[in-house]
Amino acid sequence: MMADLQNIIAGLLIVIGAAFTLVASVGLLRLPDIYTRTHAASKAGTLGSGVALIALAVLTDDAATVSRALAGVVFFLLTAPISAHLLARAAYAAGYEMWEGSVHDDMKSAPPPLEE
């Protein structure tokens, strides 16, 4: 009975994670500029990967695998937003234009990046 419940929960989590990953990939294809694309990839992609790793943690009986899966979730949550921010800032510094439908440019008033 417990194994059946674990399988159902893990299956639902995998489907949810796959749906968020699909949303992230559609966002990469459909969104208009690099800034909105990095937003889609970092938010939905991180959530999809994290939910799939949680499904792994639910399904397995090995404590080492559970701890690695949960460490992977924490790693994704800590690194994906930072890397997306740095990629977007580097794209702005390189001169990539924002979409013409953008309402506000917060980086216009930011200090310029350090030059070496």
Secondary structure, DSSP 8 states (H G I E B T S, - for coil): -HHHHHHHHHHHHHHHHHHHHHHHHHHHHHSSSHHHHHHHHHHHHHHHHHHHHHHHHHH---HHHHHHHHHHHHHHHHHHHHHHHHHHHHHHHHT----TT----GGGGS------
